[in-house]
């Protein structure tokens, strides 16, 4: 069998129940069919994790994936964590940067599988070919910073790469993440909660292998060209200075900033909480992920006032807008405090801020009161109450316990009359851009495999409003109009495949997708130089399509149907208010966009089920009986 470059060809499987491990061979056909990381994790999830299993039971598996580019000089390396989600009950998947994924590759693994459940609380230490199970009782319900510090001291190794849970995961908060390099978060869909349910506090990795691309000279040349293109991009300086926080200002200016739990798209105090103000008054330096070409993470320090001395990394747009415009808070320092607390508790800032804004709207409308909230005054923008509520969510106590299991569980506990104010898709809270003002993003969130998430497609292209690019890329100028539903099925399909490749090669989407630096032809060149395969642009695109269909199959086995490809009614039925300027009056016309998307995908328009022809084209026909076994017709 030919050995291809950049893959280690090794999978580490750890059985936590009996404290054993073994090294398996990566299936050869996966390399071209699924490429890496997200692709590997999704096919593993489909093949090994029962869609009917309890996400917090021992039958669930936590799967950690690297890519063929991990450990090379590819800029901005990341990794994927996947399992059945305890938050949504469907596939869970989350991507993070930093250094942990690269270290796992240096230890010699393309993928790591944690299965079963430990009888005692442990952290797993992987050192090249050896695995050790170490007592972690003293670390349980400790924050990521403490866990990193203590483990590195115990191992006498400051370079040990730690991936851990926070306090929230250990308490069972269903949207708790995994944290590496203290603040790098696999934040969404509850992957930290899954690891904590297995009584694993951390996975620590040290490796000494070298990763050699198949054709080093060609690959090195492609990387230099890529980095030059990044540095020459007209958004480079802005992204380095502001990261994604520039979106607070730009989305607000066009009436698209999620404000007051999506009641409007304009925030009165946007400039006070903008990325520009954060950069000018609080940021002191930049930081980046392994090999980063766009060090967009910033380090902030609060130098005076109530929160004097608070310091930390970030935040990015989602966290910043979540604890400002979403809850009507114009106090930037208080927002930074909340974001820091979410890191301390190890919980997703998007889901946490969404839960709070949902509760605030219910409180404002008289659907809940201070008796319900156990004494908390949830008036819009009351930051003393918000800070207290973050503590309560992280500790899963008092009213915070009502919000800690996710938006759908909150509705069940607070009453059906609160349902219209829960902003989600498939149980995952929406991001901070307004779906009614960004039609491709809206469609992308409605069909996204992990729930209403923007980075499953991330069609940043539509925000540029360039009709010539619309014609060039999709054959119609309207494709570039964010307020038009025309051709959005084509747009989302295209960017979903790009996002699969970004996650499977573990490239930063800021570079590959949002900045439109790479297309499929360039990806094929990079992949071929890495591995020695001879993939075409169409081959790469088809690999992305295959992963999307694998995710669709798994979700349909979990119970997802066409009617779940939607968002909350507010986005579909309530026009954007007049103050939203160019976005005023807009709603998300989902039906026609969905029909076009299904047609583009080769899925049955009536049911949303992949057709037999499409599954056969992608080599996935063996899963047809499984779909039929849950009552689905594969036409």
Residue pairs with C-beta under 8 A, 6 or more apart in sequence:
1 28
2 532
3 9
4 31
4 214
4 531
4 532
4 533
5 68
5 212
5 213
5 214
5 215
5 530
5 531
5 532
6 68
6 69
6 72
6 211
6 212
6 213
6 214
6 530
6 531
7 26
7 31
7 68
7 110
7 531
8 26
8 105
8 108
8 109
8 110
8 209
8 211
9 25
9 26
9 110
10 23
10 24
10 25
10 26
10 108
10 109
10 110
11 23
11 24
11 25
11 26
11 109
11 110
11 111
11 112
11 113
12 21
12 22
12 23
12 24
12 109
12 111
12 112
12 113
12 126
12 131
13 21
13 22
13 23
13 24
13 113
13 115
14 20
14 21
14 112
14 113
14 114
14 115
14 124
14 131
15 21
15 115
15 116
16 114
16 115
16 116
16 117
16 118
16 122
16 198
16 199
16 200
17 58
17 115
17 116
17 117
17 118
17 119
18 116
19 118
19 133
21 131
23 129
26 40
26 110
26 111
30 39
30 40
30 43
31 68
31 531
31 533
32 533
32 535
32 539
32 543
33 39
33 43
33 543
33 546
33 619
34 40
34 42
34 43
34 504
34 543
34 546
34 547
34 550
35 67
35 68
35 501
35 504
35 505
35 527
35 540
35 543
36 65
36 66
36 67
36 68
36 69
36 70
36 110
36 504
36 505
36 506
37 65
37 66
37 67
37 70
37 78
37 79
37 80
37 95
37 101
37 503
37 504
37 505
37 506
38 65
38 80
38 82
38 93
38 95
38 500
38 503
38 504
38 547
39 500
39 503
39 504
39 543
39 546
39 547
39 550
40 63
40 65
40 110
40 111
40 504
41 63
41 64
41 65
41 80
41 81
41 82
41 93
41 111
42 82
42 91
42 93
42 547
42 550
42 551
42 554
43 547
43 550
44 61
44 63
44 82
44 111
44 113
45 61
45 63
45 82
45 83
45 84
45 91
45 554
46 550
46 553
46 554
46 623
48 61
48 113
49 59
49 60
49 61
49 83
49 84
50 59
51 84
51 554
51 557
51 558
51 559
52 558
53 59
53 60
53 84
54 60
55 83
55 84
55 85
55 86
55 89
55 92
55 190
55 194
55 197
56 86
56 172
56 193
56 194
56 197
57 117
57 197
58 115
58 116
58 117
58 198
60 83
60 84
60 194
60 197
61 83
61 113
61 114
61 115
62 81
62 82
62 83
62 113
62 114
62 191
62 194
62 195
62 198
63 81
63 82
63 83
63 111
63 112
63 113
63 114
64 79
64 80
64 81
64 82
64 101
64 104
64 111
64 112
64 113
64 114
64 163
64 203
65 79
65 80
65 81
65 82
65 110
65 111
65 112
66 79
66 101
66 102
66 104
66 105
66 109
66 110
66 111
66 506
67 77
67 79
67 504
67 505
67 506
68 505
68 527
68 530
68 531
69 77
69 505
69 506
69 507
69 526
69 530
70 77
70 79
70 101
70 102
70 104
70 105
70 211
70 506
71 77
71 102
71 105
71 106
71 209
71 210
71 211
72 211
72 213
72 219
72 223
72 291
72 530
73 220
73 223
73 291
74 223
74 291
74 505
74 506
74 507
74 526
75 223
75 226
75 227
75 230
75 291
75 292
75 293
75 294
75 507
75 508
75 511
76 97
76 288
76 289
76 290
76 291
76 292
76 293
76 294
76 507
76 508
76 510
76 511
77 97
77 101
77 102
77 289
77 290
77 291
77 506
77 507
78 95
78 96
78 97
78 98
78 101
78 289
78 503
78 506
78 507
78 508
79 95
79 96
79 100
79 101
79 102
79 104
79 506
80 93
80 94
80 95
80 186
80 503
80 506
81 93
81 94
81 95
81 96
81 178
81 186
81 191
82 91
82 92
82 93
82 94
82 191
83 92
83 191
83 194
84 90
84 91
84 92
84 194
84 558
85 91
85 92
85 189
85 190
85 191
85 194
85 450
86 92
86 174
86 190
86 193
86 194
86 197
87 174
87 175
87 189
87 190
87 193
87 351
87 405
87 406
87 427
87 428
88 189
88 406
88 426
88 427
88 428
88 450
88 451
89 427
89 558
89 559
90 426
90 427
90 449
90 450
90 451
90 554
90 555
90 558
90 559
90 560
91 449
91 450
91 551
91 554
91 555
91 558
92 188
92 189
92 190
92 191
92 194
92 450
93 189
93 191
93 449
93 450
94 177
94 178
94 185
94 186
94 187
94 188
94 189
94 191
95 186
95 455
95 503
95 506
96 178
96 180
96 184
96 185
96 186
96 187
97 184
97 289
97 290
97 292
97 508
98 180
98 181
98 184
98 289
98 290
99 161
99 180
99 181
99 289
99 290
100 161
100 162
100 163
100 180
100 181
100 184
100 205
101 290
101 506
102 290
102 291
103 161
103 205
103 206
103 207
104 112
104 126
104 161
104 205
104 207
105 207
105 209
105 211
106 205
106 207
106 208
106 209
106 210
106 211
107 126
107 127
107 128
107 205
107 206
107 207
107 208
107 209
108 128
108 129
108 207
108 209
109 126
112 126
112 203
114 124
114 195
114 198
114 200
114 203
116 198
117 197
117 198
117 199
118 133
118 198
118 199
118 200
119 199
120 135
120 137
120 199
121 135
121 136
121 137
121 139
121 140
121 199
121 200
121 201
122 133
122 134
122 135
122 136
122 199
122 200
122 201
123 134
123 136
123 139
123 151
123 164
123 200
123 201
123 202
123 203
123 204
124 131
124 132
124 133
124 134
124 200
124 202
124 203
124 204
125 131
125 132
125 133
125 134
125 155
125 204
125 206
126 132
126 203
126 204
126 205
126 206
126 207
127 205
127 206
127 207
128 206
128 207
128 208
128 209
134 154
136 200
136 201
136 202
138 150
139 146
139 147
139 150
139 151
139 164
139 201
139 202
140 170
140 201
141 167
141 170
141 171
142 150
142 167
142 201
143 166
143 167
143 343
143 344
143 345
143 346
144 164
144 166
144 179
144 182
144 183
144 343
144 344
144 346
145 182
145 344
147 162
147 164
147 201
147 202
148 162
148 164
148 181
148 182
151 160
151 162
151 164
151 202
151 204
152 158
152 160
152 162
155 204
157 206
159 206
160 204
160 205
160 206
161 180
161 181
161 204
161 205
161 206
162 180
162 202
162 203
162 204
163 178
163 179
163 180
163 202
163 203
163 204
163 205
164 178
164 179
164 180
164 201
164 202
164 203
164 346
165 176
165 178
165 179
165 192
165 193
165 195
165 196
165 200
165 201
165 202
165 346
166 176
166 177
166 179
166 192
166 343
166 344
166 345
166 346
166 347
166 394
167 344
167 345
167 346
167 394
167 395
168 176
168 192
168 193
168 345
168 346
168 347
168 393
168 394
168 396
168 404
169 176
169 177
169 178
169 192
169 193
169 195
169 196
169 346
169 347
170 196
170 201
171 394
171 395
171 396
171 404
172 193
172 196
172 197
172 396
172 404
173 193
173 345
173 347
173 393
173 394
173 396
173 404
173 405
174 190
174 193
174 404
174 405
174 406
174 409
175 188
175 189
175 190
175 193
175 347
175 348
175 351
175 352
175 404
175 406
176 190
176 192
176 193
176 196
176 345
176 346
176 347
176 348
177 185
177 186
177 187
177 188
177 190
177 191
177 192
177 346
177 347
177 348
178 185
178 186
178 191
178 192
178 195
178 346
179 185
179 186
179 192
179 343
179 346
182 313
182 343
183 312
183 313
183 314
183 343
184 289
185 343
185 346
185 348
186 192
187 348
187 349
187 350
188 348
188 350
188 351
188 428
188 450
188 453
189 428
189 450
189 451
190 348
192 346
195 203
213 219
213 220
213 529
213 530
213 531
214 528
214 529
214 530
214 531
214 532
215 528
215 529
215 532
218 525
218 529
219 526
219 529
219 530
222 522
222 525
222 526
222 529
226 293
226 511
226 517
226 518
226 522
226 526
227 293
229 517
230 236
230 293
230 294
230 511
230 515
230 517
231 293
233 515
233 517
235 515
236 294
238 246
239 246
239 294
239 296
239 510
239 515
240 286
240 294
240 295
240 296
241 279
242 275
242 276
242 278
242 279
242 296
243 275
243 296
243 297
243 298
243 314
243 316
243 317
244 275
244 296
244 316
244 317
244 318
244 510
245 274
245 275
245 278
245 279
245 315
245 316
245 317
245 320
246 275
246 276
246 317
247 257
247 275
247 317
247 321
247 432
247 433
248 257
248 270
248 273
248 274
248 275
248 317
248 320
248 321
248 324
248 325
249 270
249 271
249 274
249 275
249 276
251 257
251 265
251 432
251 433
251 434
252 265
252 266
252 267
252 270
252 325
253 581
254 265
254 437
254 581
254 582
254 583
255 265
255 266
255 434
255 437
255 576
255 579
255 580
255 581
255 582
255 583
255 584
256 265
256 433
256 434
256 437
256 438
256 580
256 583
257 265
257 266
257 267
257 270
257 321
257 325
257 432
257 433
257 434
258 265
258 321
258 325
258 326
258 430
258 431
258 432
258 433
258 434
259 265
259 266
259 267
259 325
259 326
259 328
260 325
260 326
260 327
260 328
260 357
260 361
260 380
261 326
261 327
261 357
261 358
261 360
261 361
261 421
261 423
262 423
262 430
262 434
262 568
262 570
262 571
263 361
263 577
264 576
264 577
264 579
264 580
265 434
265 436
265 437
265 576
265 577
265 580
265 583
266 579
266 580
266 581
267 273
267 324
267 325
267 328
268 330
269 324
269 330
270 325
271 277
272 330
272 331
272 332
273 320
273 321
273 324
273 325
273 329
273 330
273 331
273 332
273 335
275 317
275 320
277 332
278 298
278 300
278 320
278 332
279 298
282 300
282 301
282 302
282 303
282 332
282 336
283 298
283 299
283 300
284 299
284 300
284 301
285 298
285 299
286 295
286 296
286 297
286 298
286 299
287 295
287 297
287 298
287 299
287 313
288 294
288 295
288 296
288 297
289 297
289 508
292 508
293 511
294 508
294 510
294 511
296 510
297 313
297 314
297 316
298 313
298 314
299 311
299 312
299 313
300 311
300 312
300 313
300 314
300 336
301 310
301 311
302 308
302 309
302 310
302 311
302 333
302 336
305 333
306 333
306 334
307 333
307 334
307 336
307 337
310 333
310 336
310 337
310 340
312 336
312 339
312 340
312 343
314 339
315 336
315 339
315 349
317 432
318 349
318 350
318 431
318 432
319 339
319 342
319 349
319 350
319 353
320 335
320 339
321 432
322 349
322 350
322 352
322 353
322 354
322 432
323 329
323 334
323 335
323 338
323 339
323 349
323 353
323 386
324 330
324 332
324 335
325 432
326 353
326 354
326 357
326 432
327 353
327 356
327 357
327 360
327 380
327 381
327 386
328 360
328 380
328 381
329 335
329 381
329 383
329 386
330 381
331 381
331 383
334 383
334 386
334 387
337 387
338 353
338 383
338 386
338 387
338 390
339 349
341 387
341 390
341 391
341 394
342 348
342 349
342 352
342 390
342 394
344 394
345 390
345 391
345 393
345 394
345 395
346 394
347 393
347 394
350 429
350 431
350 432
351 406
351 407
351 428
351 429
352 390
352 393
354 407
354 423
354 424
354 429
354 430
355 393
355 403
355 404
355 406
355 407
355 410
355 429
356 378
356 386
356 389
356 390
356 403
357 423
358 403
358 407
358 410
358 418
358 421
358 422
358 423
359 368
359 373
359 378
359 389
359 399
359 403
359 410
360 378
360 379
360 380
361 421
362 368
362 414
362 418
362 421
363 369
363 373
363 378
363 379
364 378
364 379
364 380
365 421
367 414
367 415
367 417
367 418
367 421
368 378
368 414
368 418
370 376
370 377
372 399
372 414
373 399
374 398
374 399
376 385
376 388
376 389
376 399
377 385
378 385
378 389
379 385
389 399
389 400
389 403
390 400
391 400
392 398
392 399
392 400
392 401
393 400
393 401
393 403
393 404
394 400
396 404
402 410
402 413
402 414
403 410
406 427
407 422
407 423
407 424
407 427
407 429
408 422
408 424
408 427
410 418
410 422
411 418
411 419
411 422
420 568
420 569
420 570
421 570
422 568
423 429
423 430
423 567
423 568
423 570
423 571
424 430
424 451
424 452
424 567
424 568
425 445
425 446
425 448
425 451
425 452
425 566
425 567
425 568
426 448
426 450
426 451
426 452
426 560
426 564
427 451
428 448
428 450
428 451
428 452
428 453
429 451
429 452
430 445
430 452
430 567
430 568
431 445
431 452
431 453
431 454
433 441
433 454
434 576
434 583
435 441
435 442
435 445
435 567
435 571
435 588
436 442
436 571
436 575
436 576
436 583
436 586
436 587
436 588
437 482
437 483
437 576
437 580
437 583
437 586
438 462
438 463
438 482
439 462
439 482
439 483
439 484
439 485
439 488
439 588
439 589
439 593
440 457
440 459
440 461
440 462
440 482
440 488
440 491
440 492
440 495
441 454
441 457
441 459
441 462
442 567
442 571
442 588
442 590
442 593
443 485
443 488
443 489
443 492
443 588
443 590
443 593
443 594
443 597
444 454
444 456
444 457
444 458
444 459
444 492
444 495
444 496
445 452
445 453
445 454
445 456
445 567
446 452
446 565
446 566
446 567
446 588
446 590
446 594
447 492
447 565
447 594
447 597
448 454
448 456
448 457
449 456
449 548
449 551
449 552
449 555
450 456
452 567
455 499
455 509
456 496
456 499
457 492
457 495
457 496
457 499
458 495
458 499
458 509
458 513
458 514
459 491
459 492
459 494
459 495
460 513
460 514
460 516
461 469
461 473
461 480
461 491
461 495
461 516
462 479
462 480
462 481
462 482
462 491
463 482
464 480
465 480
465 481
465 482
466 480
467 477
467 478
467 480
467 481
468 477
469 480
470 476
470 477
470 478
470 479
470 480
470 481
470 487
471 477
471 479
473 479
473 494
474 487
474 490
474 491
474 494
475 487
475 490
476 486
476 487
478 484
478 486
478 487
479 486
479 487
479 488
479 490
479 491
483 582
483 583
483 586
485 589
485 592
485 593
487 596
488 593
488 596
488 597
489 593
489 594
489 595
489 596
489 597
489 598
489 599
489 600
490 596
490 600
492 597
493 597
493 600
493 601
495 513
496 544
496 548
497 520
497 541
497 544
497 545
497 548
498 512
498 513
498 518
498 519
498 520
498 544
499 509
499 513
500 543
500 544
500 547
500 548
501 507
501 512
501 520
501 523
501 540
501 543
501 544
502 508
502 509
502 512
502 513
504 543
504 544
504 547
505 523
505 526
505 527
507 518
511 517
511 518
512 518
518 526
519 537
520 537
520 538
520 540
520 541
521 537
523 537
523 540
524 535
524 536
524 537
524 539
524 540
527 533
527 535
527 540
528 534
528 535
535 543
542 618
545 601
545 618
546 618
546 619
546 620
548 601
549 601
549 610
549 614
549 615
549 618
549 620
550 620
552 603
552 610
553 610
553 620
553 623
553 626
553 627
556 609
556 627
556 630
556 632
557 626
557 627
557 630
559 630
561 607
561 608
562 606
562 607
562 608
565 594
565 608
566 572
566 590
567 588
567 590
571 587
571 588
572 587
572 588
572 590
573 587
574 587
575 584
575 585
575 586
575 587
576 583
576 584
576 585
576 586
576 587
577 584
578 584
578 585
580 586
595 605
598 604
598 605
598 608
599 605
601 610
601 614
602 610
602 611
602 613
602 614
602 617
603 609
603 610
603 611
603 614
604 610
604 611
604 633
604 635
607 632
607 633
607 635
609 627
609 632
609 633
609 634
609 635
610 620
610 634
611 634
611 635
612 621
612 624
612 634
612 635
615 621
615 623
615 624
615 634
624 634
627 634
628 634
